[in-house]
Amino acid sequence: MEYAIVDIETTGGYASGSSITEIAILIHNGKAIIDRYQTLINPQVPIPIYIQTLTGITDDMVYDSPDFEQVAEQIYKTLEGRVFVAHNVNFDYSFIKHHLERAGYAFNAQKLCTVRLARKIKPGLRSYSLGKLCDALNIPLTDRHRAEGDAQATAILFSCLLEWDTKGHITAMLSKKSKEQQLPPNLPHKDFDKLPHCPGVYYFKDQTGKVVYVGKAKDIRKRVFSHFTGHNPKPQRQHFLRSIYSIHYEPCGTELMALLLEAVEIKRLWPAFNKAIKRQEPKFALYSYEDQNGYLHLEVGNHRKGLDNIHTFNLKTEALNLLFKMIRDFELHPDLCGFKSTGFEVGVKDQEIGIVRLPPIEYNDRVQNAIEHLHLTMHSFIILDKGRNEDEQSCIWVENGCSYGFGYIEQYSDIKSVTDAKESINRYPATHYIMQLIYNYAERFPEKVLSF
């Protein structure tokens, strides 16, 4: 077996938006370096000043160098049939794979990461960056942040790891069944090994222990691993993978319980890499306010965070239909609900209601009654479903159309008292997204709904 030890310098941190400026490939036969390839590469774009400062590679240095397509065939032939080895292998591999495929070469190779190998074979070191490892292990490192210098140091490190690997870690990593190389470079394999095959919520944490991503899953172990498969060259994925240092998880009884906990935790923690669920807010809301004459108005408007509302909606038509009904049922004045009374669709006429003659106190009573009736007529129910084990069941509590909380109760609890169920679950703040999840589930599985 031969290994291709690779290091590259680039114009940026992600493959799809950055170019390679230098590449070094050292061929190692398991005992020593037997061949090498190195070249500067013209990236066809200006090299950022901070990259020039870091690497020492300037625009003038690469001006007469070949572009990647000109050397793609040589790079492909040098790598073909060999194990791809690098320090933080997924970074270098993502660049090489992306740019080879753009040049017309389909590239796939077995990978070995010297970061992950060093963590296994030499555990307990303070840092596993290439520079710190070389200092700790007395490995010479010259021309730092140049491809050939870093590749040479990585090759010496790899030779040492081959010699020190008395437990067969390298063979295990190269096994087809091994998922080791797909994992982020800073994530210990034991964190992945402990993940269960059950519904739940998982938390990715950075080096300081701060949660950077929260996700839900039907199967925690499978879902977590899916984050690490493929070779997405976009910057978000590269930053995401480099940020993961540990995983924590919370098992849940059902996928719905996992969805609810995920929504609550994202709102509580606001992790850096969660995007989609942060945007799942209602678009419209029903508001009330008092005018200068003391009359209460009801009006549909755009939903605004931090502004108290009576009810929220996804569609404006839903909000208007509800407001029409409140006008009819409680004889509210269209002019005080955001509509002109002349020719109003519901056919309410000023003289029939006599609004103009009602003082603010009497009219406002009608508005308050309409609001109270709306809240009282909203459904109150419990959803009972599977628990995390055979001795419990999950319980989701909705009171007057608003989520009160959710949690777990004993499997054979006799829920005769509403108070008993309330005391057994955790109180969580309701959001429009959470209520959508609950109502959709209640519609699909009416047999799991207990109304009261």
Secondary structure, DSSP 8 states (H G I E B T S, - for coil): --EEEEEEEESSSSGGG--EEEEEEEEE-SSSEEEEEEEE---SS---HHHHHHH---HHHHTTS--HHHHHHHHHHHHTTSEEEETTHHHHHHHHHHHHHHTT------EEEHHHHHHHHSTT-S--SHHHHHHHHT----STTSHHHHHHHHHHHHHHHHHH-TT-HHHHHHSTT--GGGS-TTS-HHHHHT--SSSEEEEEE-TTS-EEEEEEESSHHHHHHHTT-S---SHHHHHHHHH--EEEEEE-SSHHHHHHHHHHHHHHH--TT--GGGG---SEEEEEEE-TTS-EEEEEEE--TTS--SEEESSHHHHHHHHHHHHHHHT--GGGGTS-STT-TT---HHHHTGGGS-HHHHHHHHHHHHHHHHHHS--EEEEEE-SSTTEEEEEEEETTEEEEEEEEETT-----HHHHHHTEEE----HHHHHHHHHHHHH-GGGEEE-
